Amino acid sequence: MDAIDDEQLRLLIQKVARRIRNNRAGDDLSDSQLAVLFQLEKGNHSPSALAAQERVTPPSMNRTLNGLEKDGLIARTPSPDDARKVRVDLTAAGEAKIAATRALRSAWFADQLAALSPDERAALEAATPVLRKLAEQ
């Protein structure tokens, strides 16, 4: 087997990640909007905390939140601690969008794994600790 260089490996991992991301419930959401929904699944957040987590400016996050709110996927409410602050929560529709997207992604990935030979599957499973280490750095 030919050795793969770092750039080829990066591109392959990127391509697999993109193919997974392409499986989503509806084409009406951008990657940024979907990322915010997945962040909110972990708990409510302030717009500024979401901006920091997603590494975008507060005005950019506000535009993202405006679109999600317009679509009924999030709700913004005054913070119970400080009326000057806002908290952002998922709505039931937002939770459903996440669940549907996760199901589509899982189904796509399961189909891809099922098409692998036992040796290919074993090779992928053997690489899992290394992939986990890269993902957690």
KALINWO-V804801 format. One record per residue. RES is the residue in one letter. PHI is phi as a letter, one per 40 degrees, with the letter a starting at -180 (NA if undefined). OMEGA is omega in whole degrees, 0 to 359 (NA if undefined). D_FIRST is the distance of its C-alpha to the first C-alpha in whole Angstrom. Layout:
# KALINWO-V804801
RES:PHI:OMEGA:D_FIRST, RES:PHI:OMEGA:D_FIRST
This chain:
# KALINWO-V804801
M:NA:179:0, D:c:176:4, A:c:179:6, I:b:180:9, D:c:184:12, D:d:182:16, E:c:178:17, Q:c:180:14, L:c:178:14, R:d:181:18, L:c:178:18, L:c:179:16, I:c:178:18, Q:c:181:21, K:c:178:21, V:c:179:21, A:c:179:24, R:c:179:26, R:c:176:25, I:c:181:27, R:c:180:29, N:c:177:30, N:c:183:31, R:a:179:35, A:c:180:38, G:g:179:40, D:c:185:39, D:c:181:42, L:b:174:41, S:c:175:39, D:d:180:36, S:c:180:38, Q:c:179:41, L:c:178:38, A:c:179:37, V:c:178:41, L:d:179:41, F:c:175:39, Q:c:182:40, L:c:178:44, E:c:180:42, K:c:181:42, G:i:180:46, N:c:184:48, H:a:171:48, S:c:176:50, P:d:180:49, S:c:177:49, A:c:177:46, L:c:178:44, A:d:179:44, A:c:181:43, Q:c:182:40, E:c:178:39, R:f:175:39, V:b:179:42, T:c:176:45, P:d:177:48, P:c:178:49, S:c:178:46, M:c:179:46, N:c:177:49, R:c:178:48, T:c:180:45, L:c:178:48, N:d:180:51, G:c:179:48, L:c:179:47, E:c:179:51, K:d:180:52, D:c:177:50, G:g:183:51, L:c:177:48, I:b:173:49, A:b:176:53, R:b:180:54, T:b:176:57, P:c:178:59, S:c:178:58, P:c:181:60, D:c:187:60, D:a:185:61, A:c:178:62, R:c:183:61, K:b:180:57, V:b:172:55, R:b:183:53, V:b:180:50, D:b:172:50, L:c:170:48, T:c:176:50, A:d:178:50, A:c:177:48, G:c:177:46, E:c:179:45, A:c:179:44, K:c:178:42, I:c:181:40, A:c:180:40, A:c:179:39, T:c:179:36, R:c:180:35, A:c:178:35, L:c:180:33, R:c:179:30, S:c:180:30, A:c:179:30, W:d:183:28, F:c:178:25, A:c:177:26, D:c:180:26, Q:c:179:22, L:c:181:21, A:c:181:23, A:c:180:21, L:c:174:18, S:c:177:17, P:d:179:18, D:c:178:14, E:c:179:14, R:c:178:17, A:c:179:17, A:c:179:13, L:c:178:16, E:c:178:19, A:c:180:17, A:c:184:16, T:d:179:20, P:d:180:22, V:c:178:19, L:c:178:20, R:c:180:24, K:c:178:24, L:c:182:23, A:c:185:25, E:c:180:28, Q:c:NA:28
